[in-house]
Amino acid sequence: MKLCIVGTGYVGLVSAACFSEMGNDVTCVDVNPEVVRRLERGEAHIYEPGLDSLVQRNFKDGRLHFTTDLAIGLDNADLVFICVGTPADEDGSCDLSHVEAVARQIGQTMQKELVVVDKSTVPVGTADRVRAIIVEELIKRSLKLPFDVVSNPEFLKEGDAINDFMKPDRVVVGTHNERSARLLREIYAPFAHSRDKLIVMGVRSAEMTKYAANCMLATKISFINEIATLCEKVGANVRDVRAGIGSDRRIGYHFIYPGMGYGGSCFPKDVKALIHTAREAGIHPELLEAVEAVNVRQKRGMAVRIREYFAPQGGVEGKTLALWGLAFKANTDDMRDAASLSVIEDLTSHGMRIRAFDPIAAHNAAKILADNYMVEIADSQYEACRGAHALLVVTEWNQFRNPDFDRIRSLLIAPLLFDGRNLYSPERMGERGFAYFCVGLGEAQK
Ligand SMILES: NC(=O)c1ccc[n+]([C@@H]2O[C@H](COP(=O)([O-])OP(=O)(O)OC[C@H]3O[C@@H](n4cnc5c(N)ncnc54)[C@H](O)[C@@H]3O)[C@@H](O)[C@H]2O)c1
């Protein structure tokens, strides 16, 4: 089938690479000419494991094309996927300006019958808005072309996006149009060998499903983080509590790891957007507000703990912190709403210097932190430790899981480790001579 994908970020480029891998002819359209130039050279402009080779192979085989011109992308396309960003606006609502701009361009450019598929995460009612914009533009052109707007939210997660796209748990399709549903079933069939994974529903339900899924996951994270905070106060161990509750099949082990709160390009903005939707609908979203408040507190939690630790020693001013991991989670270069940024903002505003290392996100982080002269990016995880007063682990990269602790101890001014991801065993760290602080461990457990 001939497909057009608009927006070649984490969702658009992964979708395009996977659809072209299955033999479809896919043209990617992006407004950013630099992104298109790099893709044409076979370089993915984002980091996602396995993506480079998939893009290069399909580009070389002529099934994957890149352009800044939507008219080229829509030429003979059966379906167009909108995969542009939907960031949070200042009031927390979803900023639909990119989606609306694409809808307008589609209306100005389409030449034949088309199925417009919205893959971006968008509030309920957006498909109607997209439809209205396209109609408005077609009227201006005195054209009456048949088209449908379908909601097909994406559930991939960065860091494992190819796997998620290739083997999805489900594919949600929101449409009342049988032809559209048939087309979507056809292009997703290669990704659903084992069983029928397509769940067809109304457009509004599909739009809501994406927010409900992300908010449910964010709720699990805030829940376990709240329990972890409580464990610290009452002398319990959240690792044991997690094992104890996760073994209940109704609860499960997934997404109940205590840590530094959720970040990234989706959960924070999607929780905010659903709160906004609820308020507009006249509902007070008490649970979602609490999920967000707990998360904001959790993201700064380690910074507060570090300040409290150094308070009897004259505070953090003039001291240096080695910080491991800048990306919002492992296996991505994405810095959007990363916990590292909250910690850095808090500690540098109190005069602490940060020497940070990240194996993949360092480049993106350096751009974001360019104005903060208190932050230095180190070339290696050990270099970050040289002469620092403490080490804080923020992101759970594999290379941080079993480091050379003797080397760390020899490089730090004092053997002091704050672990925001619970990567190490408190007993072993004690044996190694470290003062060790992790998440959710009460005094009685240390
Ligand atoms: N990143 C994720 O893990 C993830 C997962 C599921 C769903 N989503 C949702 O998917 C959508 C896209 O997210 P993303 O992380 O891929 O975004 P992104 O910011 O990585 O990429 C968006 C791309 O769209 C391009 N763009 C913007 N306006 C355009 C226009 N008018 N025409 C053509 N290109 C345009 C940008 O240049 C950019 O390359 C969002 O709604 C997001 O919430 C993201």
The ligand as an SDF file (V2000), in Angstrom:
LIG
                    3D

 44 48  0  0  0  0  0  0  0  0999 V2000
    7.4990    9.5930   21.7610 N   0  0  0  0  0  0  0  0  0  0  0  0
    6.7460    8.5910   22.2000 C   0  0  0  0  0  0  0  0  0  0  0  0
    7.2140    7.6890   22.8990 O   0  0  0  0  0  0  0  0  0  0  0  0
    5.2820    8.5300   21.8310 C   0  0  0  0  0  0  0  0  0  0  0  0
    4.5850    7.3280   22.0230 C   0  0  0  0  0  0  0  0  0  0  0  0
    3.2420    7.2890   21.6920 C   0  0  0  0  0  0  0  0  0  0  0  0
    2.5990    8.4190   21.2010 C   0  0  0  0  0  0  0  0  0  0  0  0
    3.3060    9.5680   21.0560 N   0  0  0  0  0  0  0  0  0  0  0  0
    2.6160   10.7300   20.4880 C   0  0  0  0  0  0  0  0  0  0  0  0
    2.9600   10.8160   19.1190 O   0  0  0  0  0  0  0  0  0  0  0  0
    3.0580   12.1900   18.7000 C   0  0  0  0  0  0  0  0  0  0  0  0
    4.4340   12.4680   18.1370 C   0  0  0  0  0  0  0  0  0  0  0  0
    5.3850   12.2930   19.1630 O   0  0  0  0  0  0  0  0  0  0  0  0
    6.9440   12.1890   18.8620 P   0  0  0  0  0  0  0  0  0  0  0  0
    7.6130   11.9270   20.1610 O   0  0  0  0  0  0  0  0  0  0  0  0
    7.1670   11.2880   17.7110 O   0  0  0  0  0  0  0  0  0  0  0  0
    7.2130   13.7020   18.3930 O   0  0  0  0  0  0  0  0  0  0  0  0
    8.5790   14.3560   17.9050 P   0  0  0  0  0  0  0  0  0  0  0  0
    8.6220   15.6950   18.4900 O   0  0  0  0  0  0  0  0  0  0  0  0
    9.7100   13.4040   18.1410 O   0  0  0  0  0  0  0  0  0  0  0  0
    8.4060   14.4720   16.3260 O   0  0  0  0  0  0  0  0  0  0  0  0
    7.4900   15.2920   15.6850 C   0  0  0  0  0  0  0  0  0  0  0  0
    8.0070   15.6020   14.2810 C   0  0  0  0  0  0  0  0  0  0  0  0
    6.9690   16.2730   13.5750 O   0  0  0  0  0  0  0  0  0  0  0  0
    7.5680   17.2750   12.7560 C   0  0  0  0  0  0  0  0  0  0  0  0
    6.5380   18.2760   12.4040 N   0  0  0  0  0  0  0  0  0  0  0  0
    5.9800   19.2340   13.1670 C   0  0  0  0  0  0  0  0  0  0  0  0
    5.0620   19.9370   12.4650 N   0  0  0  0  0  0  0  0  0  0  0  0
    5.0280   19.4000   11.2200 C   0  0  0  0  0  0  0  0  0  0  0  0
    4.2940   19.6800   10.0340 C   0  0  0  0  0  0  0  0  0  0  0  0
    3.3840   20.6560    9.9970 N   0  0  0  0  0  0  0  0  0  0  0  0
    4.5270   18.9150    8.9410 N   0  0  0  0  0  0  0  0  0  0  0  0
    5.4530   17.9410    8.9730 C   0  0  0  0  0  0  0  0  0  0  0  0
    6.1830   17.6340   10.0630 N   0  0  0  0  0  0  0  0  0  0  0  0
    5.9700   18.3410   11.1800 C   0  0  0  0  0  0  0  0  0  0  0  0
    8.7160   17.8030   13.5990 C   0  0  0  0  0  0  0  0  0  0  0  0
    9.6760   18.4560   12.8150 O   0  0  0  0  0  0  0  0  0  0  0  0
    9.2320   16.4950   14.2430 C   0  0  0  0  0  0  0  0  0  0  0  0
   10.2400   15.8910   13.4640 O   0  0  0  0  0  0  0  0  0  0  0  0
    2.7220   13.0120   19.9520 C   0  0  0  0  0  0  0  0  0  0  0  0
    1.3620   13.3190   19.9400 O   0  0  0  0  0  0  0  0  0  0  0  0
    3.0280   12.0580   21.0940 C   0  0  0  0  0  0  0  0  0  0  0  0
    2.2770   12.3380   22.2450 O   0  0  0  0  0  0  0  0  0  0  0  0
    4.6410    9.6580   21.3320 C   0  0  0  0  0  0  0  0  0  0  0  0
  1  2  1  0
  2  3  2  0
  2  4  1  0
  4  5  1  0
  4 44  2  0
  5  6  2  0
  6  7  1  0
  7  8  2  0
  8  9  1  0
  8 44  1  0
  9 10  1  0
  9 42  1  0
 10 11  1  0
 11 12  1  0
 11 40  1  0
 12 13  1  0
 13 14  1  0
 14 15  2  0
 14 16  1  0
 14 17  1  0
 17 18  1  0
 18 19  2  0
 18 20  1  0
 18 21  1  0
 21 22  1  0
 22 23  1  0
 23 24  1  0
 23 38  1  0
 24 25  1  0
 25 26  1  0
 25 36  1  0
 26 27  1  0
 26 35  1  0
 27 28  2  0
 28 29  1  0
 29 30  1  0
 29 35  2  0
 30 31  1  0
 30 32  2  0
 32 33  1  0
 33 34  2  0
 34 35  1  0
 36 37  1  0
 36 38  1  0
 38 39  1  0
 40 41  1  0
 40 42  1  0
 42 43  1  0
M  CHG  2   8   1  16  -1
M  END
$$$$
